Structure formats: structure tokens, C-alpha cells
Amino acid sequence: MTLFKIKDRQPGFSEKSIKGRWGFSGEFGMIVSPSAPQPVPTAALGTIVFDGNGGCTIAATVNANGKIFGPLISKTCTYSVNPDGTGNSVAEFSGAPFDGPATVAFVVVDNKREIRFLNTNTVVAGFTARRQ
């Protein structure tokens, strides 16, 4: 009797892998807002909807040093996913407590049920999103 070993295959990831609505929360560390001369503690929560084709929409509420901003809705949002489950996203907001676009790197984990994000601009921050 001959036994054939089937090679374990990891499913490739793509933009379609994270299509749908995700809830996120996280502490964004210390950011420098236009209205403050020094970094302030910041946290946020909200939703991200990925369209499966590289477009996204973010709705967030941000607490920057006790001042609430939001809901903030992204003006623009794009993302890409690599075959290994890593990716990146760039979003821009009006009325946000920070200047410029929000840029993040991410990794899809837990059998595509969770995404872990890391801010990649001047803010030291991380947050987690779960499928809704």
C-alpha cells in the first residue's frame, strides 16, 4: 500500500480575504495634535468596511487627551493585502486630531477573523479589528 502525503497548503490572501465589516479598538499612544504643543494620550474605536477590491471606509471615534472627535468618517481609504496575509492601508479624515493621512501596516490572523494593525507614520500605536 502506498501512502501519499498531501502537502499542507496555506491559503493565499488577497483583498477579498478581508472583505466585510470589522470592529476595531486600540490605544494609539501619544500623538501630537494641531491644538497641543506636546504629545497627548489617544485611543479610538470604530468600524472598517473593506470592499474586497482595495477600497475601504472607516468610521471612528477618537479620544485625544479627554477631547472626543467623531464620529470621523474617512474621506479616502485604500488597502492592499499580500499573499502572506500582511498588508497596508492609507486613510484620510476631515476634522481628525492629527495631520496628514493615517498609514498602517497589518497582518490577518486567527483564520481570517482578526486583523492586527501597527501605525507606520509618526505615532507609536497598535490596534486590533475583529469581524462583525
C-alpha positions as CSV (number, residue, x, y, z in Angstrom):
1,M,0.0,0.0,0.0
2,T,1.4,3.4,-1.0
3,L,0.6,6.4,1.1
4,F,0.7,9.8,-0.5
5,K,1.4,12.7,1.7
6,I,-0.6,15.8,0.6
7,K,1.4,18.9,1.1
8,D,-0.2,21.3,3.6
9,R,-1.2,24.4,1.7
10,Q,-1.7,27.7,3.3
11,P,-4.4,29.6,1.6
12,G,-3.2,32.7,-0.2
13,F,-4.5,36.0,1.0
14,S,-5.9,38.8,-1.2
15,E,-8.0,41.9,-0.8
16,K,-11.1,39.6,-0.9
17,S,-9.8,37.8,2.2
18,I,-10.8,40.6,4.5
19,K,-13.9,41.9,2.6
20,G,-16.7,42.9,5.0
21,R,-17.2,44.9,8.2
22,W,-14.7,44.9,11.1
23,G,-14.9,46.4,14.6
24,F,-11.7,47.9,16.0
25,S,-10.3,49.4,19.2
26,G,-7.0,50.4,20.4
27,E,-4.8,52.9,22.3
28,F,-2.9,55.0,19.9
29,G,-0.2,56.0,22.3
30,M,0.9,59.6,22.3
31,I,0.1,61.8,19.3
32,V,0.8,65.4,18.5
33,S,-2.4,67.2,17.6
34,P,-2.5,70.6,15.9
35,S,-4.0,72.1,19.0
36,A,-1.4,70.8,21.5
37,P,2.2,71.7,21.8
38,Q,3.2,68.3,23.1
39,P,2.1,64.6,22.6
40,V,-1.3,63.6,24.2
41,P,-2.7,60.2,25.1
42,T,-5.1,58.9,22.4
43,A,-7.4,56.0,22.0
44,A,-10.1,55.1,19.3
45,L,-12.7,52.7,18.3
46,G,-14.9,52.2,15.3
47,T,-15.6,50.2,12.2
48,I,-13.7,49.5,9.0
49,V,-15.5,48.2,5.9
50,F,-13.3,46.6,3.3
51,D,-14.8,46.3,-0.2
52,G,-12.7,43.3,-1.4
53,N,-11.1,45.4,-4.2
54,G,-8.7,47.7,-2.3
55,G,-11.2,50.3,-1.1
56,C,-12.3,50.9,2.5
57,T,-14.4,53.1,4.7
58,I,-13.6,53.9,8.3
59,A,-15.9,55.4,10.9
60,A,-14.1,56.2,14.2
61,T,-14.5,58.0,17.5
62,V,-11.2,59.3,18.9
63,N,-10.4,60.4,22.4
64,A,-7.4,62.7,22.4
65,N,-6.4,63.7,25.9
66,G,-10.1,63.6,27.0
67,K,-11.5,65.5,24.0
68,I,-13.8,63.5,21.8
69,F,-13.5,63.7,18.0
70,G,-16.1,62.0,15.8
71,P,-17.6,60.2,14.5
72,L,-14.9,60.7,11.9
73,I,-15.6,59.2,8.5
74,S,-12.7,58.6,6.1
75,K,-12.6,60.8,3.0
76,T,-10.4,58.3,1.3
77,C,-9.2,54.8,2.2
78,T,-7.3,52.2,0.3
79,Y,-5.7,48.9,1.3
80,S,-3.7,46.1,-0.2
81,V,-3.2,42.5,1.1
82,N,-0.1,40.4,0.3
83,P,-0.3,36.6,-0.3
84,D,1.2,36.0,3.2
85,G,-1.6,37.9,5.0
86,T,0.4,41.1,5.6
87,G,-0.8,44.4,4.1
88,N,-1.1,48.1,4.4
89,S,-3.7,50.8,4.4
90,V,-3.9,54.6,4.0
91,A,-6.8,56.7,5.0
92,E,-7.5,60.5,5.2
93,F,-10.0,62.2,7.5
94,S,-11.6,65.6,7.9
95,G,-11.6,67.0,11.5
96,A,-9.2,64.5,12.9
97,P,-6.9,65.4,15.8
98,F,-3.9,64.6,13.7
99,D,-2.4,66.0,10.5
100,G,-2.0,64.0,7.3
101,P,-3.1,60.6,6.3
102,A,-3.3,57.7,8.7
103,T,-1.0,54.9,7.5
104,V,-0.9,51.4,8.9
105,A,0.7,48.0,8.3
106,F,-1.4,45.0,9.3
107,V,-1.4,41.2,9.5
108,V,-4.5,39.0,9.2
109,V,-4.6,36.3,11.9
110,D,-6.9,33.8,13.7
111,N,-8.1,32.1,10.5
112,K,-9.1,35.5,8.9
113,R,-11.2,36.6,11.9
114,E,-8.8,39.2,13.3
115,I,-6.5,41.9,11.9
116,R,-3.7,43.4,14.0
117,F,-2.6,46.9,12.9
118,L,0.5,49.0,13.5
119,N,0.7,52.7,12.8
120,T,3.5,53.4,10.3
121,N,3.8,57.2,10.5
122,T,4.9,59.4,13.4
123,V,2.6,57.8,16.0
124,V,3.5,54.7,18.1
125,A,0.3,52.8,18.1
126,G,-1.4,49.5,17.5
127,F,-4.9,48.3,17.4
128,T,-7.0,45.2,16.7
129,A,-10.0,44.6,14.5
130,R,-12.4,41.6,14.6
131,R,-15.0,40.5,12.1
132,Q,-18.5,41.7,13.0
